[in-house]
Amino acid sequence: MSTKKPAAPGTPADVTFADSLYASRSLFVASGEGLREFKVVGHRVTIQDDDAEALEYLINHAELQILEG
């Protein structure tokens, strides 16, 4: 099963991470003066590949592993 959906030219693709600890939870990262929330559902959290801030946070999270397509 592929974790990345084919994207139309010029549109970001999805990147999915597996959460090794929780089936559902919210992850928060500071962004400017606020917080961004990433929801884990079914041990998975998905973001767009052009979101550098989210990629950096999720790649460096000890309990998450990127799923290769």
HELIX and SHEET records of a PDB file:
HELIX    1   1 ALA A   52  ILE A   59  1                                   8    
SHEET    1   A 3 ARG A  44  GLN A  48  0                                        
SHEET    2   A 3 ASP A  14  ASP A  19 -1                                        
SHEET    3   A 3 LEU A  64  ILE A  66 -1                                        
SHEET    1   B 2 SER A  24  SER A  31  0                                        
SHEET    2   B 2 GLY A  34  VAL A  41 -1                                        
END                                                                             
